[in-house]
Amino acid sequence: MMNVVEELGIKYTDGKANVEGLELFGCTVVHGVNVHSMSSDYRLGRYDRIIFNFPHSGLGFGSEHDIFFIMLHQGLVRGFLESARKMLKDEDGEIHVTHKTTDPFNRWGIETLAGEKGLRLIGEIEFHKWAFPGYSNKKGGGSNCNSTFPIVKASTFMFKI
């Protein structure tokens, strides 16, 4: 079985170079993090900002309108928000979730899910890929994992405790 670092170089064309670039800037890169249990991962600490761009369960491609898959995606986001909340450094810490705002993605109810976890919306900013030079969104799983997906309308939702 391949480890996550080896898999990174195979799945994503620029994966290894991106990690090396981050490390050159002094970033700590941690592989194999599970968003549901990250708050108890000994390799991680507490943070001022915790960001999840375009969460997706990896299931239901082409069936995004199906309530079953919407609920799977909501479960992923709920788990992330619950774990991330425990990892904020202090009350000024923020959790950001960038997500598509068109149908059916708006039916995930990102703001409602955050409210369920004791988080309040402090802002919403329209996401523009061009504002982040070099940013390339990826599908994340399967044989097309190195492929991008269209981002027509999306926002970054910012939450605090």
FIROGU-583983 format. One record per atom (N, C-alpha, C): chain; x, y, z. Coordinates in steps of 0.2 Angstrom, whole numbers, m for minus. Layout:
# FIROGU-583983
+-------+-------+-------+-------+
! chain !  east ! north !    up !
+-------+-------+-------+-------+
!     A !     X !     Y !     Z !
...
+-------+-------+-------+-------+
This chain:
# FIROGU-583983
+-------+-------+-------+-------+
! chain !  east ! north !    up !
+-------+-------+-------+-------+
!     A !     4 !    m6 !     0 !
!     A !     0 !     0 !     0 !
!     A !     4 !     6 !     0 !
!     A !     3 !    11 !    m4 !
!     A !     6 !    17 !    m5 !
!     A !     5 !    22 !     1 !
!     A !    10 !    26 !     3 !
!     A !     9 !    31 !     8 !
!     A !     6 !    37 !     5 !
!     A !     4 !    41 !     9 !
!     A !     0 !    48 !     7 !
!     A !     5 !    52 !     3 !
!     A !    11 !    52 !     5 !
!     A !    16 !    57 !     2 !
!     A !    18 !    54 !    m5 !
!     A !    19 !    47 !    m6 !
!     A !    20 !    45 !   m13 !
!     A !    14 !    46 !   m17 !
!     A !     8 !    45 !   m14 !
!     A !     2 !    45 !   m18 !
!     A !     1 !    53 !   m21 !
!     A !     3 !    57 !   m17 !
!     A !     3 !    65 !   m19 !
!     A !     6 !    66 !   m25 !
!     A !    12 !    63 !   m26 !
!     A !    16 !    64 !   m32 !
!     A !    13 !    61 !   m38 !
!     A !     9 !    55 !   m37 !
!     A !     6 !    52 !   m43 !
!     A !     0 !    55 !   m45 !
!     A !    m4 !    57 !   m40 !
!     A !   m11 !    59 !   m41 !
!     A !   m11 !    67 !   m44 !
!     A !    m7 !    71 !   m41 !
!     A !    m7 !    78 !   m43 !
!     A !     0 !    80 !   m46 !
!     A !    m1 !    83 !   m52 !
!     A !     5 !    85 !   m56 !
!     A !    10 !    89 !   m52 !
!     A !     7 !    94 !   m48 !
!     A !    12 !    99 !   m45 !
!     A !    12 !    97 !   m37 !
!     A !     9 !    92 !   m35 !
!     A !     8 !    90 !   m28 !
!     A !    15 !    91 !   m24 !
!     A !    20 !    87 !   m26 !
!     A !    26 !    88 !   m22 !
!     A !    29 !    95 !   m22 !
!     A !    29 !    98 !   m28 !
!     A !    32 !   105 !   m29 !
!     A !    28 !   109 !   m24 !
!     A !    22 !   109 !   m24 !
!     A !    18 !   113 !   m19 !
!     A !    20 !   112 !   m12 !
!     A !    20 !   106 !   m10 !
!     A !    22 !   105 !    m3 !
!     A !    29 !   107 !    m1 !
!     A !    34 !   106 !    m6 !
!     A !    41 !   109 !    m5 !
!     A !    41 !   116 !    m4 !
!     A !    37 !   120 !    m9 !
!     A !    36 !   127 !    m8 !
!     A !    33 !   130 !    m2 !
!     A !    28 !   126 !     1 !
!     A !    25 !   128 !     7 !
!     A !    30 !   127 !    13 !
!     A !    34 !   122 !    12 !
!     A !    39 !   120 !    18 !
!     A !    45 !   126 !    17 !
!     A !    47 !   128 !    11 !
!     A !    52 !   133 !    11 !
!     A !    49 !   140 !    14 !
!     A !    43 !   141 !    14 !
!     A !    40 !   147 !    18 !
!     A !    39 !   146 !    25 !
!     A !    41 !   140 !    28 !
!     A !    41 !   138 !    35 !
!     A !    34 !   135 !    37 !
!     A !    30 !   133 !    32 !
!     A !    24 !   130 !    34 !
!     A !    25 !   122 !    36 !
!     A !    21 !   120 !    40 !
!     A !    21 !   113 !    42 !
!     A !    16 !   110 !    38 !
!     A !    18 !   105 !    34 !
!     A !    13 !   101 !    30 !
!     A !    12 !    94 !    33 !
!     A !     5 !    93 !    35 !
!     A !     4 !    86 !    38 !
!     A !    m1 !    82 !    33 !
!     A !     1 !    76 !    32 !
!     A !    m3 !    72 !    27 !
!     A !    m8 !    67 !    31 !
!     A !   m13 !    65 !    27 !
!     A !   m17 !    60 !    30 !
!     A !   m22 !    62 !    36 !
!     A !   m24 !    69 !    35 !
!     A !   m28 !    71 !    41 !
!     A !   m35 !    70 !    39 !
!     A !   m39 !    67 !    44 !
!     A !   m46 !    66 !    44 !
!     A !   m50 !    71 !    47 !
!     A !   m54 !    75 !    43 !
!     A !   m58 !    81 !    46 !
!     A !   m62 !    79 !    52 !
!     A !   m64 !    73 !    52 !
!     A !   m69 !    71 !    58 !
!     A !   m65 !    70 !    64 !
!     A !   m59 !    68 !    64 !
!     A !   m55 !    67 !    70 !
!     A !   m49 !    71 !    71 !
!     A !   m48 !    76 !    67 !
!     A !   m42 !    80 !    67 !
!     A !   m41 !    84 !    74 !
!     A !   m46 !    85 !    77 !
!     A !   m45 !    88 !    84 !
!     A !   m41 !    84 !    89 !
!     A !   m41 !    78 !    88 !
!     A !   m37 !    73 !    92 !
!     A !   m31 !    70 !    89 !
!     A !   m29 !    73 !    83 !
!     A !   m23 !    71 !    80 !
!     A !   m17 !    74 !    83 !
!     A !   m12 !    70 !    86 !
!     A !    m7 !    73 !    90 !
!     A !    m2 !    77 !    85 !
!     A !    m2 !    76 !    79 !
!     A !     2 !    80 !    75 !
!     A !     0 !    87 !    74 !
!     A !    m6 !    89 !    75 !
!     A !    m9 !    95 !    74 !
!     A !   m10 !    99 !    81 !
!     A !   m10 !   106 !    80 !
!     A !   m10 !   110 !    86 !
!     A !   m17 !   114 !    86 !
!     A !   m16 !   121 !    88 !
!     A !   m22 !   125 !    88 !
!     A !   m20 !   131 !    83 !
!     A !   m25 !   134 !    80 !
!     A !   m24 !   138 !    75 !
!     A !   m29 !   145 !    75 !
!     A !   m26 !   150 !    72 !
!     A !   m30 !   156 !    72 !
!     A !   m35 !   156 !    66 !
!     A !   m34 !   152 !    61 !
!     A !   m38 !   151 !    55 !
!     A !   m38 !   144 !    53 !
!     A !   m44 !   141 !    52 !
!     A !   m44 !   134 !    49 !
!     A !   m48 !   135 !    43 !
!     A !   m46 !   133 !    37 !
!     A !   m49 !   134 !    31 !
!     A !   m50 !   127 !    27 !
!     A !   m56 !   126 !    24 !
!     A !   m58 !   120 !    20 !
!     A !   m61 !   123 !    14 !
!     A !   m57 !   122 !     9 !
!     A !   m60 !   125 !     2 !
!     A !   m63 !   119 !    m2 !
!     A !   m69 !   120 !    m4 !
!     A !   m73 !   116 !    m8 !
!     A !   m74 !   109 !    m5 !
!     A !   m77 !   108 !     1 !
!     A !   m77 !   101 !     4 !
!     A !   m82 !    97 !     0 !
!     A !   m80 !    91 !    m1 !
!     A !   m84 !    86 !    m5 !
!     A !   m83 !    79 !    m2 !
!     A !   m88 !    75 !    m1 !
!     A !   m87 !    68 !     1 !
!     A !   m83 !    63 !    m4 !
!     A !   m83 !    65 !   m10 !
!     A !   m80 !    61 !   m15 !
!     A !   m85 !    56 !   m18 !
!     A !   m91 !    57 !   m16 !
!     A !   m96 !    52 !   m19 !
!     A !  m101 !    56 !   m22 !
!     A !  m105 !    53 !   m26 !
!     A !  m111 !    57 !   m29 !
!     A !  m109 !    61 !   m35 !
!     A !  m103 !    61 !   m38 !
!     A !  m102 !    65 !   m44 !
!     A !  m107 !    64 !   m49 !
!     A !  m110 !    69 !   m52 !
!     A !  m116 !    68 !   m57 !
!     A !  m122 !    67 !   m54 !
!     A !  m123 !    66 !   m47 !
!     A !  m129 !    65 !   m43 !
!     A !  m130 !    70 !   m38 !
!     A !  m127 !    76 !   m39 !
!     A !  m126 !    81 !   m34 !
!     A !  m133 !    83 !   m31 !
!     A !  m139 !    82 !   m35 !
!     A !  m145 !    84 !   m33 !
!     A !  m149 !    79 !   m29 !
!     A !  m146 !    73 !   m28 !
!     A !  m149 !    68 !   m24 !
!     A !  m148 !    69 !   m17 !
!     A !  m154 !    69 !   m13 !
!     A !  m154 !    71 !    m6 !
!     A !  m149 !    66 !    m2 !
!     A !  m148 !    60 !    m4 !
!     A !  m143 !    55 !    m1 !
!     A !  m136 !    58 !    m1 !
!     A !  m134 !    60 !    m7 !
!     A !  m127 !    63 !    m7 !
!     A !  m127 !    70 !    m4 !
!     A !  m132 !    74 !    m4 !
!     A !  m132 !    80 !    m1 !
!     A !  m131 !    79 !     7 !
!     A !  m134 !    74 !     9 !
!     A !  m133 !    72 !    17 !
!     A !  m126 !    69 !    18 !
!     A !  m123 !    66 !    14 !
!     A !  m116 !    63 !    15 !
!     A !  m112 !    69 !    15 !
!     A !  m112 !    74 !    10 !
!     A !  m108 !    80 !    10 !
!     A !  m109 !    84 !    17 !
!     A !  m115 !    85 !    19 !
!     A !  m117 !    88 !    25 !
!     A !  m113 !    85 !    31 !
!     A !  m113 !    78 !    31 !
!     A !  m110 !    75 !    36 !
!     A !  m102 !    76 !    37 !
!     A !   m99 !    77 !    31 !
!     A !   m92 !    79 !    30 !
!     A !   m91 !    86 !    33 !
!     A !   m95 !    90 !    31 !
!     A !   m95 !    97 !    34 !
!     A !   m96 !    98 !    41 !
!     A !  m101 !    94 !    44 !
!     A !  m102 !    94 !    51 !
!     A !   m96 !    92 !    55 !
!     A !   m94 !    86 !    52 !
!     A !   m88 !    83 !    56 !
!     A !   m82 !    88 !    56 !
!     A !   m81 !    91 !    50 !
!     A !   m75 !    96 !    50 !
!     A !   m77 !   102 !    55 !
!     A !   m83 !   105 !    55 !
!     A !   m84 !   111 !    59 !
!     A !   m83 !   109 !    66 !
!     A !   m86 !   103 !    68 !
!     A !   m85 !   101 !    75 !
!     A !   m78 !   100 !    77 !
!     A !   m74 !    97 !    73 !
!     A !   m67 !    96 !    75 !
!     A !   m63 !   103 !    74 !
!     A !   m64 !   107 !    69 !
!     A !   m61 !   113 !    69 !
!     A !   m62 !   118 !    74 !
!     A !   m68 !   118 !    77 !
!     A !   m70 !   122 !    83 !
!     A !   m66 !   121 !    89 !
!     A !   m64 !   115 !    90 !
!     A !   m60 !   113 !    95 !
!     A !   m53 !   115 !    94 !
!     A !   m51 !   116 !    88 !
!     A !   m44 !   118 !    87 !
!     A !   m42 !   125 !    86 !
!     A !   m47 !   129 !    87 !
!     A !   m46 !   136 !    87 !
!     A !   m42 !   138 !    93 !
!     A !   m37 !   143 !    92 !
!     A !   m32 !   145 !    97 !
!     A !   m36 !   149 !   102 !
!     A !   m41 !   153 !   100 !
!     A !   m44 !   157 !   105 !
!     A !   m51 !   160 !   102 !
!     A !   m54 !   164 !   106 !
!     A !   m61 !   166 !   104 !
!     A !   m60 !   171 !    97 !
!     A !   m54 !   173 !    96 !
!     A !   m54 !   177 !    90 !
!     A !   m52 !   173 !    83 !
!     A !   m51 !   166 !    84 !
!     A !   m50 !   162 !    79 !
!     A !   m56 !   161 !    74 !
!     A !   m55 !   159 !    68 !
!     A !   m60 !   159 !    63 !
!     A !   m60 !   152 !    59 !
!     A !   m65 !   150 !    57 !
!     A !   m66 !   144 !    53 !
!     A !   m69 !   147 !    46 !
!     A !   m65 !   145 !    41 !
!     A !   m68 !   147 !    34 !
!     A !   m70 !   141 !    30 !
!     A !   m75 !   141 !    26 !
!     A !   m77 !   136 !    22 !
!     A !   m79 !   140 !    15 !
!     A !   m75 !   138 !    10 !
!     A !   m77 !   140 !     3 !
!     A !   m81 !   135 !     0 !
!     A !   m87 !   137 !    m3 !
!     A !   m91 !   133 !    m6 !
!     A !   m95 !   136 !   m12 !
!     A !   m97 !   132 !   m16 !
!     A !  m101 !   134 !   m22 !
!     A !  m108 !   137 !   m19 !
!     A !  m111 !   142 !   m22 !
!     A !  m117 !   145 !   m19 !
!     A !  m123 !   144 !   m24 !
!     A !  m122 !   140 !   m30 !
!     A !  m127 !   138 !   m34 !
!     A !  m131 !   132 !   m32 !
!     A !  m136 !   131 !   m35 !
!     A !  m140 !   124 !   m34 !
!     A !  m136 !   119 !   m37 !
!     A !  m135 !   113 !   m34 !
!     A !  m138 !   110 !   m28 !
!     A !  m134 !   112 !   m22 !
!     A !  m128 !   115 !   m23 !
!     A !  m123 !   115 !   m18 !
!     A !  m126 !   120 !   m12 !
!     A !  m130 !   125 !   m14 !
!     A !  m132 !   129 !    m9 !
!     A !  m137 !   125 !    m4 !
!     A !  m139 !   119 !    m6 !
!     A !  m144 !   115 !    m2 !
!     A !  m140 !   112 !     4 !
!     A !  m134 !   112 !     4 !
!     A !  m130 !   109 !     9 !
!     A !  m131 !   113 !    16 !
!     A !  m133 !   120 !    15 !
!     A !  m134 !   124 !    21 !
!     A !  m128 !   125 !    25 !
!     A !  m123 !   127 !    23 !
!     A !  m116 !   128 !    26 !
!     A !  m118 !   132 !    33 !
!     A !  m121 !   138 !    32 !
!     A !  m123 !   142 !    38 !
!     A !  m127 !   138 !    43 !
!     A !  m131 !   134 !    41 !
!     A !  m135 !   131 !    46 !
!     A !  m131 !   125 !    50 !
!     A !  m127 !   122 !    46 !
!     A !  m123 !   117 !    49 !
!     A !  m118 !   120 !    54 !
!     A !  m115 !   126 !    52 !
!     A !  m111 !   129 !    57 !
!     A !  m115 !   131 !    63 !
!     A !  m121 !   134 !    62 !
!     A !  m125 !   136 !    68 !
!     A !  m126 !   130 !    73 !
!     A !  m127 !   124 !    70 !
!     A !  m128 !   118 !    74 !
!     A !  m122 !   116 !    78 !
!     A !  m116 !   118 !    76 !
!     A !  m110 !   117 !    80 !
!     A !  m108 !   123 !    84 !
!     A !  m112 !   128 !    85 !
!     A !  m111 !   133 !    90 !
!     A !  m107 !   139 !    86 !
!     A !  m107 !   139 !    80 !
!     A !  m103 !   144 !    76 !
!     A !  m108 !   149 !    73 !
!     A !  m105 !   156 !    73 !
!     A !  m109 !   161 !    70 !
!     A !  m106 !   164 !    64 !
!     A !  m110 !   166 !    59 !
!     A !  m107 !   168 !    53 !
!     A !  m105 !   176 !    54 !
!     A !   m99 !   177 !    53 !
!     A !   m96 !   184 !    54 !
!     A !   m95 !   188 !    47 !
!     A !   m95 !   184 !    42 !
!     A !   m94 !   187 !    35 !
!     A !   m95 !   182 !    29 !
!     A !   m96 !   184 !    24 !
!     A !   m97 !   180 !    18 !
!     A !   m94 !   184 !    12 !
!     A !   m88 !   181 !     9 !
!     A !   m85 !   185 !     3 !
!     A !   m85 !   181 !    m3 !
!     A !   m87 !   184 !    m8 !
!     A !   m88 !   180 !   m15 !
!     A !   m81 !   178 !   m17 !
!     A !   m80 !   172 !   m19 !
!     A !   m74 !   168 !   m20 !
!     A !   m72 !   169 !   m28 !
!     A !   m66 !   172 !   m29 !
!     A !   m64 !   173 !   m36 !
!     A !   m57 !   170 !   m36 !
!     A !   m57 !   164 !   m40 !
!     A !   m51 !   160 !   m41 !
!     A !   m45 !   165 !   m44 !
!     A !   m46 !   170 !   m48 !
!     A !   m41 !   174 !   m50 !
!     A !   m38 !   178 !   m45 !
!     A !   m41 !   179 !   m39 !
!     A !   m38 !   183 !   m34 !
!     A !   m32 !   179 !   m30 !
!     A !   m32 !   173 !   m32 !
!     A !   m27 !   168 !   m29 !
!     A !   m22 !   165 !   m34 !
!     A !   m17 !   169 !   m37 !
!     A !   m13 !   167 !   m42 !
!     A !   m10 !   160 !   m40 !
!     A !   m10 !   155 !   m45 !
!     A !    m7 !   149 !   m44 !
!     A !   m12 !   144 !   m41 !
!     A !   m18 !   146 !   m38 !
!     A !   m23 !   142 !   m35 !
!     A !   m26 !   137 !   m41 !
!     A !   m26 !   131 !   m40 !
!     A !   m29 !   126 !   m44 !
!     A !   m33 !   121 !   m40 !
!     A !   m40 !   122 !   m41 !
!     A !   m44 !   117 !   m37 !
!     A !   m44 !   111 !   m40 !
!     A !   m45 !   105 !   m36 !
!     A !   m44 !    98 !   m39 !
!     A !   m50 !    94 !   m36 !
!     A !   m52 !    89 !   m40 !
!     A !   m58 !    85 !   m38 !
!     A !   m56 !    81 !   m32 !
!     A !   m50 !    79 !   m31 !
!     A !   m48 !    76 !   m25 !
!     A !   m48 !    68 !   m25 !
!     A !   m52 !    65 !   m28 !
!     A !   m52 !    58 !   m28 !
!     A !   m53 !    55 !   m35 !
!     A !   m52 !    48 !   m35 !
!     A !   m54 !    44 !   m41 !
!     A !   m49 !    45 !   m47 !
!     A !   m50 !    43 !   m53 !
!     A !   m46 !    43 !   m58 !
!     A !   m45 !    50 !   m61 !
!     A !   m50 !    55 !   m60 !
!     A !   m49 !    62 !   m62 !
!     A !   m47 !    67 !   m56 !
!     A !   m43 !    64 !   m51 !
!     A !   m42 !    68 !   m46 !
!     A !   m38 !    74 !   m47 !
!     A !   m34 !    74 !   m53 !
!     A !   m30 !    80 !   m54 !
!     A !   m34 !    85 !   m59 !
!     A !   m40 !    84 !   m60 !
!     A !   m44 !    88 !   m64 !
!     A !   m47 !    93 !   m60 !
!     A !   m48 !    99 !   m63 !
!     A !   m52 !   105 !   m59 !
!     A !   m59 !   104 !   m61 !
!     A !   m63 !   108 !   m57 !
!     A !   m70 !   108 !   m58 !
!     A !   m72 !   115 !   m59 !
!     A !   m78 !   116 !   m62 !
!     A !   m80 !   123 !   m63 !
!     A !   m82 !   127 !   m57 !
!     A !   m80 !   133 !   m56 !
!     A !   m82 !   137 !   m50 !
!     A !   m85 !   143 !   m53 !
!     A !   m92 !   143 !   m54 !
!     A !   m96 !   149 !   m57 !
!     A !   m97 !   154 !   m52 !
!     A !  m100 !   152 !   m46 !
!     A !  m102 !   156 !   m41 !
!     A !  m100 !   152 !   m34 !
!     A !   m96 !   155 !   m30 !
!     A !   m94 !   152 !   m24 !
!     A !   m93 !   158 !   m19 !
!     A !   m93 !   156 !   m12 !
!     A !   m92 !   161 !    m7 !
!     A !   m87 !   158 !    m2 !
!     A !   m83 !   162 !     2 !
!     A !   m80 !   160 !     8 !
!     A !   m84 !   162 !    14 !
!     A !   m87 !   157 !    18 !
!     A !   m91 !   159 !    23 !
!     A !   m86 !   159 !    29 !
!     A !   m86 !   164 !    33 !
!     A !   m82 !   165 !    39 !
!     A !   m86 !   164 !    46 !
!     A !   m83 !   160 !    50 !
!     A !   m87 !   159 !    56 !
!     A !   m82 !   160 !    62 !
!     A !   m86 !   161 !    68 !
!     A !   m82 !   162 !    75 !
!     A !   m87 !   158 !    80 !
!     A !   m84 !   157 !    85 !
!     A !   m87 !   154 !    91 !
!     A !   m92 !   159 !    94 !
+-------+-------+-------+-------+
